[in-house]
Amino acid sequence: MGAAVAERVASKTSAPLIDPFQRAITYLRISVTDRCDLRCVYCMSDDMTFLPKRDLLSLEELDRLCGVFIDRGVMKLRITGGEPLVRRDIMHLFRRLSRHIDTGALEELTMTTNGTQLGRFASELAELGVKRVNVSLDTLDPDKFRAVTRRGDLKVVLDGIETARKAGIKVKINAVALKGVNEDEIADMIAWAHGDGMDMTLIEVMPLGEVEGDRTDQFLPLSVARARLEQRYTMTPLPDRTGGPARYVRIAETGGRLGFITPLTHNFCESCNRVRLTCTGKLYMCLGQEDAADLRAALRASPDDALVTQAVVDAIARKPKGHDFVIERARPAAVPRHMSVTGG
């Protein structure tokens, strides 16, 4: 931990969350819904069956759980889904969580989105202290975008990104590298993103949940993508960390940053500081493992936070050293749950 991070952790009223490998847990990703208005081919089936709304934690319960984590040293919250902005009254949760930014207890409140709803919500998000968002966008070709998302309109997303930028929100583009789909336009996407002052991160396909087709047909190792990019760009490794698993380089020709998230070809577990909360109250200590703690039961068993706090502490004590993702035709999904369940 850096000095500023350590000082913030030390200032909390309760002991920080430390896992068995002496990693401080300072980053919580919260999936507020498993629903999405797109059906990206590597993330969901076209005929997804979503959770009944009665199974979801209420926004008030999500707020309460976040407060427990913040009290124990978490300094960064990322709201995810599914698509978080399709959840009804989701801005109520952002309004509640923003109070922790105002008090200084929370360093950052951010979000990952597909961008379809940014045009509606960007201004209010900025007012509530959301300073940056990640937008998942895999192609700048309108026809290809519709094919990858099965129903999306690229213009709506690009307009949403522009609205967010005008509101003062820093946008980072997340692109999944897809063999035979977008591999030939990655270099041009980088030029576009950096030309508008946006960082970009490339992500390998992750074997989460069964989807139509075979992920081995989609999988493009980022080592291959990087080698191709080096034919056009000069990359200098950076020590930068933004709280997530990306490793960054500076591209001389554009001046911008490019990140690589490589869960298969080179895992990023040694410095993992994050856990994931689902919209039903399950806490996953590792994206690539099935072990989870049921915080909903503890949350609803008592009006005070003692039980749920102990459940969180016990869960962190089980956090594994790392995941063991592998993509192969015999085992196309490392874990059965879809990415939208755990939070993208």
C-alpha positions in Angstrom: 0.0 0.0 0.0 1.1 3.6 -0.7 1.4 6.1 2.2 -1.9 7.8 1.3 -3.7 4.5 1.1 -2.3 3.3 4.4 -3.2 6.5 6.1 -6.8 6.2 4.9 -7.0 2.6 6.1 -5.6 3.5 9.4 -8.2 6.2 9.9 -11.1 3.8 9.7 -13.0 3.1 12.9 -12.5 -0.7 12.6 -9.7 -3.1 11.7 -8.9 -3.3 8.0 -9.7 -6.4 6.0 -6.5 -8.4 5.4 -6.6 -11.7 3.5 -4.5 -14.8 4.3 -1.8 -13.6 1.9 -1.5 -10.2 3.7 -3.3 -8.3 0.9 -5.4 -5.4 2.2 -8.9 -5.4 0.6 -9.6 -1.8 -0.3 -11.7 -2.2 -3.5 -15.3 -3.5 -3.7 -17.1 -4.1 -6.9 -20.9 -4.2 -6.5 -23.2 -5.7 -9.1 -26.6 -4.0 -8.7 -28.4 -6.1 -11.3 -27.8 -9.1 -13.6 -30.0 -7.5 -16.2 -28.6 -5.7 -19.3 -30.1 -4.1 -22.4 -27.5 -5.7 -24.6 -26.5 -9.4 -25.1 -22.8 -9.4 -25.9 -21.9 -12.7 -27.5 -19.0 -13.4 -25.0 -20.9 -12.4 -21.9 -24.5 -13.6 -22.2 -26.8 -16.0 -24.0 -29.3 -14.5 -26.3 -32.2 -16.0 -24.3 -30.9 -15.1 -20.8 -33.1 -15.9 -17.8 -32.6 -13.2 -15.3 -33.1 -13.3 -11.5 -36.6 -12.6 -10.1 -36.6 -9.1 -8.8 -37.6 -10.4 -5.3 -34.2 -12.1 -5.0 -32.2 -8.8 -5.4 -31.0 -6.8 -2.4 -32.8 -3.5 -2.1 -30.9 -0.3 -2.8 -31.0 0.4 1.0 -29.4 -3.0 1.7 -26.7 -2.4 -0.9 -26.0 0.9 0.7 -25.8 -0.7 4.2 -23.4 -3.4 3.0 -21.2 -0.8 1.3 -21.1 1.1 4.6 -19.8 -2.0 6.3 -17.0 -2.4 3.8 -16.1 1.2 4.0 -15.8 1.1 7.7 -13.4 -1.8 7.3 -11.0 0.0 5.0 -12.5 -0.2 1.5 -11.8 3.0 -0.3 -13.0 2.4 -3.8 -16.5 1.3 -4.9 -17.3 0.3 -8.5 -20.9 -0.1 -9.4 -21.4 -2.8 -12.1 -24.0 -5.1 -13.5 -25.3 -6.4 -15.9 -25.8 -2.8 -16.9 -26.1 -0.9 -13.7 -28.0 2.1 -15.1 -31.0 -0.1 -16.1 -31.8 -0.8 -12.5 -34.8 1.2 -11.4 -34.0 4.2 -9.2 -30.3 3.4 -9.3 -29.5 7.1 -8.8 -30.9 6.7 -5.3 -28.0 4.4 -4.5 -25.4 6.8 -6.0 -26.9 9.6 -4.0 -26.5 7.6 -0.8 -23.0 6.4 -1.5 -21.8 9.9 -2.4 -22.0 10.9 1.2 -18.9 8.8 1.9 -17.0 10.8 -0.7 -18.2 14.0 1.1 -16.8 12.8 4.4 -13.6 11.6 3.0 -14.2 8.0 4.0 -14.4 6.9 0.3 -11.6 7.7 -2.1 -13.5 6.9 -5.3 -17.0 6.0 -6.5 -17.0 4.8 -10.1 -18.9 2.6 -12.5 -18.5 0.2 -15.4 -21.3 0.6 -18.1 -22.1 -0.3 -21.6 -22.8 3.4 -22.3 -26.3 3.0 -23.5 -27.8 5.1 -20.6 -25.0 7.6 -20.1 -26.8 10.3 -22.0 -29.5 10.2 -19.4 -27.5 10.0 -16.2 -24.0 11.5 -16.8 -24.7 15.0 -15.5 -26.2 13.7 -12.2 -23.4 11.2 -11.8 -20.9 14.0 -12.1 -22.7 16.1 -9.6 -22.6 13.1 -7.1 -18.8 12.8 -7.3 -18.4 10.2 -10.0 -15.2 11.4 -11.7 -14.5 8.5 -14.0 -16.3 5.6 -15.6 -15.3 2.6 -17.7 -17.3 2.0 -20.9 -17.3 -1.4 -22.5 -17.0 -1.0 -26.2 -15.5 -3.6 -28.5 -15.8 -2.0 -32.0 -16.4 1.3 -33.8 -18.1 -0.4 -36.7 -21.9 0.1 -36.4 -22.8 -3.2 -38.0 -20.2 -5.2 -36.1 -21.4 -3.5 -32.9 -24.9 -4.6 -33.5 -23.7 -8.1 -34.2 -21.5 -8.4 -31.1 -24.2 -6.9 -28.8 -27.0 -8.5 -30.7 -29.1 -5.4 -30.4 -27.1 -2.3 -29.7 -26.9 1.1 -31.5 -23.3 2.4 -31.6 -24.4 6.0 -32.0 -26.3 5.9 -28.7 -23.2 4.7 -26.9 -20.9 7.3 -28.6 -23.3 10.1 -27.8 -23.4 8.9 -24.2 -19.6 8.9 -24.0 -19.5 12.5 -25.3 -22.2 13.6 -22.8 -20.2 12.1 -20.0 -17.0 13.8 -21.1 -18.8 17.1 -21.4 -20.0 16.6 -17.8 -16.4 16.3 -16.6 -16.3 12.5 -16.2 -13.1 10.9 -17.4 -14.0 7.9 -19.6 -11.9 4.8 -20.1 -12.7 2.4 -22.9 -12.7 -1.3 -22.1 -12.5 -3.6 -25.2 -12.5 -7.4 -25.2 -10.1 -8.7 -27.8 -12.1 -11.1 -30.0 -10.4 -13.2 -32.6 -11.8 -12.7 -36.0 -14.1 -9.9 -34.8 -12.2 -6.8 -33.8 -8.6 -7.8 -33.9 -8.0 -5.8 -37.0 -9.4 -2.6 -35.6 -7.7 -2.5 -32.2 -5.0 -0.2 -33.3 -7.5 2.2 -34.8 -9.6 2.1 -31.7 -6.6 3.1 -29.6 -5.9 6.0 -31.9 -9.6 7.1 -31.6 -9.7 6.8 -27.8 -6.4 8.5 -27.2 -7.3 11.2 -29.7 -10.2 12.1 -27.4 -8.1 11.9 -24.3 -9.5 8.6 -23.1 -7.4 5.7 -21.8 -8.1 2.3 -23.2 -7.8 -1.2 -21.8 -7.8 -4.5 -23.7 -9.2 -7.6 -22.0 -9.0 -11.3 -22.8 -12.2 -13.3 -23.1 -13.0 -14.9 -19.7 -14.6 -18.4 -19.4 -17.5 -17.4 -17.3 -21.0 -18.9 -18.0 -22.1 -21.0 -20.9 -22.8 -19.0 -24.1 -23.7 -20.0 -27.7 -20.7 -21.1 -29.6 -17.3 -21.9 -28.2 -15.1 -19.3 -26.5 -12.0 -21.0 -27.9 -13.1 -19.5 -31.2 -13.3 -16.0 -29.6 -10.1 -16.1 -27.6 -7.3 -13.8 -28.7 -4.2 -13.9 -26.4 -3.2 -10.4 -25.6 0.4 -11.4 -26.1 -0.5 -11.8 -29.8 -2.5 -8.6 -29.9 0.4 -6.7 -28.3 2.9 -8.1 -30.7 0.8 -6.8 -33.6 0.4 -3.4 -32.0 4.1 -3.1 -31.5 4.4 -3.1 -35.3 2.6 0.3 -35.3 3.1 1.7 -31.9 6.1 2.3 -29.5 5.1 1.1 -26.0 6.8 2.0 -22.7 5.7 0.1 -19.6 4.3 2.2 -16.8 4.1 1.6 -13.0 0.6 3.1 -12.9 -2.2 1.2 -11.0 -5.8 2.3 -10.9 -7.0 -0.3 -8.3 -7.8 -2.9 -10.9 -5.8 -5.7 -12.6 -4.7 -3.8 -15.7 -1.0 -3.3 -16.5 -0.3 -0.1 -18.4 2.0 1.2 -21.2 2.4 4.6 -22.7 2.1 4.8 -26.4 4.6 7.3 -27.8 2.7 8.0 -31.0 -0.6 8.9 -29.3 0.6 10.0 -25.8 -2.1 7.9 -24.3 -2.2 5.0 -21.9 -3.1 1.4 -22.9 -3.9 -1.3 -20.3 -3.8 -5.0 -20.7 -6.0 -7.4 -18.5 -4.7 -10.9 -19.0 -6.5 -13.4 -16.8 -5.6 -16.3 -18.9 -2.1 -15.7 -20.4 -0.8 -13.9 -17.3 -2.9 -13.7 -14.2 -2.9 -10.6 -12.0 -3.6 -12.2 -8.6 -0.5 -11.4 -6.7 -1.6 -7.9 -5.8 -5.4 -8.5 -5.8 -7.1 -6.0 -3.4 -10.7 -6.6 -4.5 -13.8 -8.6 -3.8 -17.1 -8.7 -5.7 -20.7 -8.4 -4.3 -23.6 -9.7 -6.4 -27.0 -8.1 -6.5 -28.3 -11.0 -4.4 -25.8 -10.4 -1.6 -23.2 -13.1 -2.4 -19.6 -12.1 -1.9 -17.1 -13.7 -4.2 -13.6 -13.4 -3.0 -12.2 -14.3 -6.4 -13.7 -13.8 -9.9 -12.4 -17.2 -11.0 -13.5 -19.3 -8.0 -16.9 -20.5 -6.9 -16.6 -20.0 -3.2 -18.9 -17.3 -2.0 -20.3 -15.9 1.3 -24.1 -15.3 1.7 -24.2 -11.8 3.2 -27.9 -11.4 2.5 -28.8 -13.9 5.3 -26.5 -12.1 7.8 -27.8 -8.7 6.7 -31.4 -9.6 7.2 -30.9 -11.5 10.4 -30.3 -8.4 12.5 -30.9 -4.7 12.2 -27.4 -3.9 13.4 -24.2 -4.7 11.5 -22.4 -7.1 13.8 -23.5 -10.3 12.1 -22.8 -9.1 8.6 -19.5 -7.6 9.6 -18.4 -10.9 11.0 -19.6 -12.6 7.8 -17.4 -10.3 5.8 -14.4 -10.8 8.0 -14.8 -14.6 7.8 -15.2 -14.5 4.0 -12.0 -12.5 3.6 -10.2 -15.1 5.6 -11.0 -17.6 2.8 -9.8 -15.4 -0.1 -7.7 -17.6 -2.3 -4.3 -16.8 -3.6 -5.6 -16.6 -7.2 -7.8 -18.0 -9.9 -7.0 -20.8 -12.4 -8.8 -19.7 -15.5 -8.3 -21.9 -18.6 -10.0 -21.9 -22.0 -10.2 -25.2 -23.8 -12.8 -27.0 -25.9 -13.4 -29.6 -23.2 -14.1 -27.0 -20.6 -15.4 -23.8 -22.2 -16.6 -22.3 -18.9 -14.3 -22.3 -15.9 -17.2 -21.4 -13.7 -20.9 -21.7 -14.5 -22.1 -18.3 -13.6 -22.2 -15.5 -16.2 -20.1 -12.4 -15.9 -23.3 -10.4 -15.5 -24.1 -12.2 -12.3 -20.7 -11.4 -10.6 -20.3 -8.0 -12.1 -18.4 -6.9 -15.1 
